Amino acid sequence: MNPGKHLTIVGAGLAGSLLAVLLARRGIAVELFERYPDPRQHKIPAGRSINLALAERGRAALAHAGLLEQVEAFALPMAGRMLHDETGQTRLQRYGQRDDEVIWSVHRGQLNQTLLNAAEAHGVNIHFDRRLSKADFDAGQLHFLDSQDQPHAHDFELAIGCDGAGSALRQAMQSVTELGIREQALGHGYLELSIPPDDAGDFRMDPKALHIWPRGGFMMIALPNPDGSFTCTLFLDNDGDPGFKQLEGPAAMRAFLEREFADAVALMPELDRELAEHPVGFLGTLYVDRWLLGDKAVLLGDAAHAIVPFHGQGMNAAFEDTVALDRLLAESPDRASALKAFQEERKPNADAIAAMALDNYLEMRDRVRDPRFHLQKALEWELEKRLPGQFIPRYAMVMFHPEIPYSQALTRGERQAQLLADLSAGHEALDTIDLEKACATARDRLASV
Ligand SMILES: Cc1cc2nc3c(=O)[nH]c(=O)nc-3n(C[C@H](O)[C@H](O)[C@H](O)COP(=O)(O)OP(=O)(O)OC[C@H]3O[C@@H](n4cnc5c(N)ncnc54)[C@H](O)[C@@H]3O)c2cc1C
């Protein structure tokens, strides 16, 4: 085995398969292990989040891997949030003021398969039906079980954990060193439902938007799929009123959905079956203080920093991780320094997007209903137009500006939020705000950012 030229990745999900492509492109022999059978040949358990929002950070990583065009072929652009009120009235709130400021709905399965095809085309050796069960870091050996519980051992130099929020590699690392793991449950869960295409195979709602039914303490969202359907996700308190426990049983849940989301329920012919079959998913944030074990193992993506899905950034952040790790492994003098530099670069960003994702739940389910929110949005856009580069709305920094690290988006966003609150205080509409003066104040207060 040629040291440094032979790496092992555990988990062939989104991050693992993209990382495999990046490493293989640099001539590294990559062994990629996945617990499930090949999704291109077998139907894999339905799983969660059938589609995902891909934003500029993720697109930049795909472009870096030479895969953006392939993914764009099945990605659907969404220009804004379509807000649905209780009476079924809708209002589009654009994500950005430029036409290219859109986010993209992508099918998780299709994206994963595209990445697996690319990995294979670059010579990655993919081992499906191999679930990591144990790791012996001193002996440099990983132990996998197949679906018949037959053991398979694999010698490794560096094990890269891309095995998701419940990472087995993280557990194995934690058994030999304290990683500082903290899991914070959100207390809210999610339930996936669907709106199929109409009889002609067309979308039943506008496919160029991410639909939101904000209801204060809870919400439902819907993202379009290329087949004309929408995947809807209800986010709701687990124990509260209303809550998943309180609404247990399809009849109670149906009555609740009909009351709160009548316009959507009218488009859900499969609702009863889905309510009987679909499980409620867990939501939480995973904080891990140490992502590495010397030069033997490292974690990335959800294995290192799973976050709540409200900014649509978990996969985007995981994709950024893969580019950073690949770059640092190529640049650093030795592997231990590369892994250390990786954690130093990415951990503050992971913490920042975790915080912004939690905050975005409040924005999506509640603040979007407040007229002050819309006034501040209008003011943000004026400042962005008049102070290019100096004032960029936080949402835009996260979604459309991959050159701004998450940690900067968080700190700049905090100062901007205070500024917007001050400038809009006492106003009900943009036309009563002195925009010249507002710009001068913004210039002054943001000068040091
Ligand atoms: C409801 C919901 C909505 C979301 N929406 C978005 C969104 O809109 N935009 C966005 O950017 N992100 C979104 N996310 C987050 C996104 O799904 C994750 O951040 C992303 O999947 C992380 O990729 P990963 O490769 O790290 O982990 P995963 O995608 O979880 O991949 C892990 C892989 O490891 C495999 N594995 C697990 N254990 C083992 C083992 N012991 N041995 C071998 N293999 C193993 C798994 O089978 C899987 O293939 C959402 C998440 C949820 C729950």
The ligand as a Gaussian input file, in Angstrom:
#p B3LYP/6-31G(d) Opt

LIG

0 1
 C      -36.084000      16.456000       6.742000
 C      -34.719000      16.869000       6.272000
 C      -34.618000      17.811000       5.270000
 C      -33.377000      18.224000       4.816000
 N      -33.302000      19.183000       3.856000
 C      -32.088000      19.620000       3.436000
 C      -32.005000      20.613000       2.418000
 O      -33.018000      21.079000       1.894000
 N      -30.755000      21.036000       2.042000
 C      -29.624000      20.547000       2.612000
 O      -28.530000      21.004000       2.244000
 N      -29.686000      19.598000       3.577000
 C      -30.872000      19.128000       3.992000
 N      -30.939000      18.158000       4.952000
 C      -29.691000      17.668000       5.552000
 C      -29.033000      16.592000       4.685000
 O      -29.922000      15.524000       4.502000
 C      -27.766000      16.091000       5.377000
 O      -27.023000      17.151000       5.887000
 C      -26.912000      15.302000       4.389000
 O      -27.608000      14.151000       3.971000
 C      -25.585000      14.923000       5.039000
 O      -24.857000      14.092000       4.177000
 P      -23.884000      12.966000       4.784000
 O      -23.312000      12.296000       3.616000
 O      -23.026000      13.564000       5.824000
 O      -24.865000      11.976000       5.559000
 P      -26.008000      10.968000       4.932000
 O      -26.577000      11.629000       3.736000
 O      -26.844000      10.658000       6.083000
 O      -25.167000       9.737000       4.455000
 C      -24.620000       8.800000       5.350000
 C      -24.364000       7.506000       4.607000
 O      -23.676000       6.613000       5.468000
 C      -24.312000       5.344000       5.433000
 N      -24.058000       4.695000       6.721000
 C      -24.621000       4.966000       7.914000
 N      -24.111000       4.169000       8.871000
 C      -23.211000       3.370000       8.270000
 C      -22.358000       2.325000       8.739000
 N      -22.344000       1.932000      10.025000
 N      -21.532000       1.713000       7.845000
 C      -21.535000       2.087000       6.529000
 N      -22.330000       3.057000       6.043000
 C      -23.142000       3.688000       6.893000
 C      -25.768000       5.652000       5.188000
 O      -26.489000       4.555000       4.695000
 C      -25.660000       6.795000       4.188000
 O      -25.560000       6.346000       2.879000
 C      -32.188000      17.694000       5.403000
 C      -32.278000      16.732000       6.404000
 C      -33.546000      16.319000       6.841000
 C      -33.631000      15.302000       7.929000

